[in-house]
Amino acid sequence: MLLLRHAQSEWNVHFGATRVDPGIFDPPLTEEGEAQALAAAQELRGKGIRRLLASPYRRTLQTASIVARELGLPIAVEPLVRERCAFSCDQGSPASTLAGLWPELDFAGLEERWWGKVVESTESLRARADLFLGKAARMVDRDTTAVVSHWGFIRCVTGQEVGNTGAVRLRLDRPAPAQMRNA
């Protein structure tokens, strides 16, 4: 399984420049982010990816949509791989709004307000990551699946910090790294 961080969002640009939360809820990709997603699709070409799972935030859905369009892949929405709720960007959009923006995707299993209400604890993030890892280990197509997710979630399950559209191979045949326990 390949974990891919979403492309650059409007929130990333502002926070990166100031280190102050700019108050942008569920931010879209920037033009640079769209170009990054296109480049990520080209990097994935020939790697045997046959399906995408995507977190329900706009930035991950946009990234996944660009990759899927370029590579002819289906996308499934997977709320377990969402970001840890800690900043304004982690306030999502209602499922009905997302369904209007991406009518080709199935949001039926997503609660209308699916993101965290308060800052998510480390223990909660670890428990959610464990649920996903268990689910992923049972997927027969896990070796041909890419997951479009977030910095915090990817760090939790791999111990690695990746930049926008950075990719990490998730090995499901061995225990999670020590960093996951300390995330």
C-alpha positions in Angstrom: 0.0 0.0 0.0 1.2 3.4 -0.9 0.4 6.5 1.3 0.4 9.8 -0.6 0.1 13.1 1.1 -2.3 15.6 -0.5 -1.0 18.4 -2.7 -0.5 22.0 -1.6 -3.6 23.7 -0.2 -4.3 27.3 0.4 -3.9 26.7 4.2 -0.4 25.2 3.6 0.8 28.3 1.8 -0.4 30.7 4.5 0.7 28.6 7.5 4.0 27.8 5.8 4.8 31.5 5.5 3.6 32.7 8.9 3.4 29.6 11.2 0.0 31.1 12.2 -3.3 29.2 11.6 -5.0 31.4 8.9 -8.5 30.2 9.7 -9.2 28.5 6.4 -11.7 25.6 6.8 -11.4 22.6 4.5 -9.1 24.5 2.0 -8.9 23.7 -1.7 -5.7 23.1 -3.6 -3.7 26.0 -5.0 -2.7 26.2 -8.6 0.7 24.9 -7.5 -1.1 22.1 -5.7 -3.0 21.1 -8.8 0.4 21.0 -10.7 1.8 18.9 -7.8 -1.1 16.4 -8.1 -0.5 16.1 -11.8 3.2 15.4 -11.2 2.3 12.9 -8.5 0.1 11.1 -11.1 3.0 10.8 -13.5 5.2 9.5 -10.6 2.6 6.8 -9.9 2.3 5.8 -13.5 3.7 2.3 -13.9 3.8 1.5 -10.2 0.8 -0.9 -10.5 -1.7 1.2 -8.6 -5.2 0.2 -9.5 -7.3 2.0 -6.9 -7.3 5.1 -4.7 -8.6 5.6 -1.2 -9.0 9.2 -0.2 -9.7 11.1 3.0 -12.9 13.2 2.7 -11.2 16.6 2.9 -11.4 18.8 -0.2 -7.6 18.8 -0.6 -7.3 15.0 -0.6 -10.4 14.6 -2.8 -9.0 17.1 -5.3 -5.6 15.4 -5.3 -7.1 12.0 -5.7 -9.4 13.2 -8.5 -6.5 14.6 -10.5 -4.5 11.4 -10.0 -7.5 9.2 -10.9 -8.3 11.2 -14.0 -4.7 10.9 -15.3 -4.4 7.2 -14.5 -8.0 6.0 -15.0 -8.4 4.8 -11.4 -11.5 4.5 -9.2 -11.7 6.4 -5.9 -13.2 5.3 -2.6 -13.8 7.7 0.2 -12.2 6.5 3.5 -12.8 8.6 6.6 -10.4 6.6 8.8 -7.4 8.2 6.9 -8.5 11.8 7.7 -6.2 14.3 9.4 -6.0 14.7 13.1 -8.4 17.5 14.0 -6.1 20.2 15.3 -6.2 23.3 13.0 -8.8 25.2 11.0 -8.0 23.2 7.9 -9.2 20.1 9.7 -12.7 21.4 9.9 -14.3 19.5 6.9 -17.2 20.1 4.6 -20.5 18.4 5.2 -21.0 15.1 3.3 -23.9 16.6 1.3 -21.6 19.5 0.1 -18.9 17.0 -0.9 -21.4 14.8 -2.8 -22.4 17.9 -4.7 -18.8 18.7 -5.6 -18.0 15.0 -6.5 -21.2 13.4 -7.6 -19.3 10.5 -9.1 -18.1 9.4 -5.6 -20.0 7.5 -2.9 -20.4 9.5 0.3 -23.4 7.4 1.5 -21.4 5.9 4.4 -20.1 9.3 5.6 -21.9 11.1 8.4 -23.0 14.6 7.5 -20.5 16.1 10.0 -17.7 13.5 9.9 -14.7 15.4 11.2 -13.7 15.9 14.9 -15.5 18.4 17.1 -12.4 19.2 19.2 -8.7 18.7 19.0 -8.3 14.9 18.5 -6.1 13.3 21.2 -3.0 11.3 20.3 -4.8 8.2 21.7 -7.8 8.8 19.4 -5.6 9.2 16.4 -3.7 6.0 17.2 -6.9 4.1 17.7 -8.2 5.3 14.4 -4.9 4.5 12.7 -5.1 1.0 14.2 -8.6 0.5 12.8 -7.4 1.5 9.4 -4.3 -0.7 9.6 -6.5 -3.7 10.5 -8.8 -3.0 7.6 -5.9 -2.5 5.2 -4.3 -5.7 6.2 -7.5 -7.5 5.2 -7.7 -5.8 1.7 -6.9 -8.3 -1.0 -5.8 -5.4 -3.3 -3.7 -3.6 -0.7 -0.5 -3.9 -2.8 -2.2 -2.0 -5.7 -3.9 0.6 -3.6 -2.7 4.2 -2.9 -4.2 6.2 -0.1 -4.4 10.0 -0.4 -4.1 11.2 3.2 -2.4 13.8 5.4 0.8 14.7 7.2 -0.4 13.7 10.7 -2.0 10.5 9.7 1.0 9.3 7.6 3.3 10.2 10.4 1.2 8.2 12.9 1.3 5.0 10.8 4.8 5.2 9.4 6.8 7.5 11.6 7.8 9.6 8.5 7.0 13.2 7.9 6.3 13.9 4.2 5.8 17.1 2.2 3.0 17.8 -0.2 2.6 14.8 -2.6 5.3 12.9 -0.7 4.7 9.1 -0.9 5.6 6.4 1.6 5.2 2.6 1.2 3.2 1.1 4.0 4.3 -2.4 4.9 1.5 -4.3 6.4 3.5 -7.5 7.0 5.3 -6.1 10.0 4.5 -4.1 13.2 4.0 -0.3 13.1 7.1 1.7 13.9 7.8 2.9 17.4 7.1 6.5 16.3 3.4 5.5 15.9 3.2 4.8 19.5 4.7 8.2 20.3 2.8 10.2 17.7 
